[in-house]
């Protein structure tokens, strides 16, 4: 989660414990291991191993591709003059919800397990923010900060 | 502008019910449960097969079955126990526990996870179907080559070999899919603050297992496909008459087969120290030393394969290399044993069922390791190869080291998974019956091997009768005592004393911070590890 001043922006995103560079290194290591073995046994005549090694590398490439597609998924709130804008970034799709700042409400809905869902909305329409990206503690903190920031619209 | 709190909003708890829940689930706990259930069923199937074999071996002479059927039971027993009982059990634990232990909401690729599991039942059917087909006069039964598929026997065998080859392919795909998921999950989905060197030991064990699988599965897949083309498409990869080399198959098979031993054991070596620290109520000793030892064993696992066929003949330098490299594995393994014992040293130990299984495991697996050193010696192996000494050795490694370890894990995590405590008295009875009958089954087999009884024969010389009789009676006690295990698991799932969140007084780690059982979707918000 990060916040900037001026227009207030709050961003909530997944914790990716491996960097994009790390993914490249990991993939390179897997390719190196698989190919070393496959080429080694091919040299002694077992070339049938090669297509299976290739398929395995392709499977890894596909899996890493899927993960990297969602690497930058995030939710953001921008408080900007008269508006509160919520954006949900999922791969290349962006859902954008705009509310009038004066009417916008910050709602904490209680879940059955005692935690809360942070909803922002007005006039019967609500959007959840940071569903799987932020902790309960962060959710409560953001709710308080948003309340202050949205109020402070002079 | 206002802040409002409204009650009852819990969309996270929504999930399909009935059969569709299990067919379409992408939830790591559901998939873990399916793996563990499948493993238990196949453990009973594979176990029943070996009881048939032991019944035949109760006395010399042929009493119950023809030699070919005897050989089929042996081969399918091994394949089932390795691929359909032990591996799925370890994968079941991985699915259940890895996300909980690293603070992730699920596995990285949940759909892939679902596919990985649903490849297993068809492969189990492929392995066992030839038995049924033979009853209707189709084919001549399952593969009768042992689990090793050695040509030329496997090239000449019936359709059971083809079925087994396709089963191995499906199992291989399932393993690779599981490995992809575990590698991505462990690298990318750890909670903030959980560096690699803070990962639980079980996660380390599985990470190395996943790397071993991706290194070796293509070789197995290639080897059995070459076998298939030799059988049906006129190739001569393993046919000496056509310029091929049957020994090459042994190299390829054991390049996979030896790491497979560690693939089965590394996950167990991962959670054993966690159980030890819980019931010794003190921190794990030598975390870094254990991690480095696991990596060392993983690396050595892929360069020692030929000790499985010293007697097939190879140049003396190769014999020496494979002998010394095999013996070198005992060094990191000794470090692990030292760390496990030191974790217990001066601990405030208690002996609940998981700890009993773990301590028993250390002793019995130790015997498996030490007898492995004997077999690693080229000169000694010339005498013991293909004898019952080998059978006893690998059962100390894979039953004691693998299955008894898995049982320790089941008793350790069952209260967390089900929310109920198992029956402790029954658990302890299960342990003692298992430990005693296991030793009574396999110690005689060491003596049989030393006396020269070869493996994979349905009949034997009269001099081996007494030890075989003891072994068979003990094997039946061992098999029947597993019904206690099944009963204890089923009754724990159905009900029992409520388990606390921490379950065990000394338990530490993220999985114990969740409720017992954990919510359907756990860690919907990320924990932070300090």
Interface residues (C-beta under 8 A of the other chain):
Chain A: X15 X16 X17 X18 X22 X23 X26 X30 X33 X34 X37 X38 X41 X44 X45 X46 X48 X49 X50 X51 X52 X53 X55 X56 X59 X60 X63 X64 X66 X67 X102 X104 X105 X106 X107 X108 X109 X110 X111 X112 X113 X115 X116 X117 X131 X132 X133 X134 X135 X136 X139 X143 X144 X147 X150 X151
Chain B: X1 X2 X3 X4 X5 X6 X7 X8 X9 X10 X12 X13 X105 X108 X109 X112 X176 X177 X180 X181 X183 X184 X187 X188 X189 X190 X191 X192 X194 X211 X214 X215 X216 X217 X218 X219 X221 X222 X223 X225 X226 X229 X237 X245 X248 X251 X252 X255 X302 X519 X524 X525 X526 X527 X528
